Amino acid sequence: MGTRAARTALLVAAMMFFAVLALDIAVPTLVLCIMAPSVWLVSLDMSVLHKHEGEAA
């Protein structure tokens, strides 16, 4: 009886470990995938602003 409970506990601990490990990879990937287009959009907006400033002068 104790061996079965120990195996179940070990299985649950291993499942939790690998689930958290997957999140350690997925969450930073998601953040970087969001940050990359946002940096591009900000730089695109800045280039449009610089063009308008040059035309006004």
Distance bins in CASP14 RR format, pairs under 12 A and 6 or more apart:
PFRMAT RR
TARGET T0000
AUTHOR 0000-0000-0000
RMODE 2
METHOD distances of the structure
MODEL  1
1 7 0 0 0 0 0 1 0 0 0 0 0
1 8 0 0 0 0 0 1 0 0 0 0 0
2 8 0 0 0 0 1 0 0 0 0 0 0
2 9 0 0 0 0 1 0 0 0 0 0 0
2 10 0 0 0 0 0 1 0 0 0 0 0
3 9 0 0 0 0 0 1 0 0 0 0 0
3 10 0 0 0 0 0 1 0 0 0 0 0
4 10 0 0 0 0 0 1 0 0 0 0 0
4 11 0 0 0 0 0 1 0 0 0 0 0
5 11 0 0 0 0 0 1 0 0 0 0 0
5 12 0 0 0 0 0 1 0 0 0 0 0
6 12 0 0 0 0 0 1 0 0 0 0 0
6 13 0 0 0 0 0 1 0 0 0 0 0
7 13 0 0 0 0 0 1 0 0 0 0 0
7 14 0 0 0 0 0 1 0 0 0 0 0
8 14 0 0 0 0 0 1 0 0 0 0 0
8 15 0 0 0 0 0 1 0 0 0 0 0
9 15 0 0 0 0 0 1 0 0 0 0 0
9 16 0 0 0 0 0 1 0 0 0 0 0
10 16 0 0 0 0 0 1 0 0 0 0 0
10 17 0 0 0 0 0 1 0 0 0 0 0
11 17 0 0 0 0 0 1 0 0 0 0 0
11 18 0 0 0 0 0 1 0 0 0 0 0
12 18 0 0 0 0 0 1 0 0 0 0 0
12 19 0 0 0 0 0 1 0 0 0 0 0
13 19 0 0 0 0 0 1 0 0 0 0 0
13 20 0 0 0 0 0 1 0 0 0 0 0
14 20 0 0 0 0 0 1 0 0 0 0 0
14 21 0 0 0 0 0 1 0 0 0 0 0
15 21 0 0 0 0 0 1 0 0 0 0 0
15 22 0 0 0 0 0 1 0 0 0 0 0
16 22 0 0 0 0 0 1 0 0 0 0 0
16 23 0 0 0 0 0 1 0 0 0 0 0
17 23 0 0 0 0 0 1 0 0 0 0 0
17 24 0 0 0 0 0 1 0 0 0 0 0
18 24 0 0 0 0 0 1 0 0 0 0 0
18 25 0 0 0 0 0 1 0 0 0 0 0
19 25 0 0 0 0 0 1 0 0 0 0 0
19 26 0 0 0 0 0 1 0 0 0 0 0
20 26 0 0 0 0 0 1 0 0 0 0 0
20 27 0 0 0 0 0 1 0 0 0 0 0
21 27 0 0 0 0 0 1 0 0 0 0 0
22 28 0 0 0 0 0 1 0 0 0 0 0
22 29 0 0 0 0 0 1 0 0 0 0 0
23 29 0 0 0 0 0 1 0 0 0 0 0
23 30 0 0 0 0 1 0 0 0 0 0 0
24 30 0 0 0 0 0 1 0 0 0 0 0
24 31 0 0 0 0 0 1 0 0 0 0 0
25 31 0 0 0 0 0 1 0 0 0 0 0
25 32 0 0 0 0 0 1 0 0 0 0 0
26 32 0 0 0 0 0 1 0 0 0 0 0
26 33 0 0 0 0 0 1 0 0 0 0 0
27 33 0 0 0 0 0 1 0 0 0 0 0
27 34 0 0 0 0 0 1 0 0 0 0 0
28 34 0 0 0 0 0 1 0 0 0 0 0
28 35 0 0 0 0 0 1 0 0 0 0 0
29 35 0 0 0 0 0 1 0 0 0 0 0
29 36 0 0 0 0 0 1 0 0 0 0 0
30 36 0 0 0 0 0 1 0 0 0 0 0
31 38 0 0 0 0 0 1 0 0 0 0 0
32 38 0 0 0 0 0 1 0 0 0 0 0
32 39 0 0 0 0 0 1 0 0 0 0 0
33 39 0 0 0 0 0 1 0 0 0 0 0
33 40 0 0 0 0 0 1 0 0 0 0 0
34 40 0 0 0 0 0 1 0 0 0 0 0
34 41 0 0 0 0 0 1 0 0 0 0 0
35 41 0 0 0 0 0 1 0 0 0 0 0
35 42 0 0 0 0 0 1 0 0 0 0 0
36 42 0 0 0 0 0 1 0 0 0 0 0
36 43 0 0 0 0 0 1 0 0 0 0 0
37 43 0 0 0 0 0 1 0 0 0 0 0
37 44 0 0 0 0 0 1 0 0 0 0 0
38 44 0 0 0 0 0 1 0 0 0 0 0
38 45 0 0 0 0 0 1 0 0 0 0 0
39 45 0 0 0 0 0 1 0 0 0 0 0
39 46 0 0 0 0 0 1 0 0 0 0 0
40 46 0 0 0 0 0 1 0 0 0 0 0
40 47 0 0 0 0 0 1 0 0 0 0 0
41 47 0 0 0 0 0 1 0 0 0 0 0
41 48 0 0 0 0 0 1 0 0 0 0 0
42 48 0 0 0 0 0 1 0 0 0 0 0
42 49 0 0 0 0 0 1 0 0 0 0 0
43 49 0 0 0 0 0 1 0 0 0 0 0
43 50 0 0 0 0 0 1 0 0 0 0 0
44 50 0 0 0 0 0 1 0 0 0 0 0
44 51 0 0 0 0 0 1 0 0 0 0 0
45 51 0 0 0 0 0 1 0 0 0 0 0
45 52 0 0 0 0 0 1 0 0 0 0 0
46 52 0 0 0 0 0 1 0 0 0 0 0
46 53 0 0 0 0 0 1 0 0 0 0 0
47 53 0 0 0 0 0 1 0 0 0 0 0
47 54 0 0 0 0 0 1 0 0 0 0 0
48 54 0 0 0 0 0 1 0 0 0 0 0
48 55 0 0 0 0 0 1 0 0 0 0 0
49 55 0 0 0 0 0 1 0 0 0 0 0
49 56 0 0 0 0 0 1 0 0 0 0 0
50 56 0 0 0 0 0 1 0 0 0 0 0
50 57 0 0 0 0 0 1 0 0 0 0 0
51 57 0 0 0 0 0 1 0 0 0 0 0
END
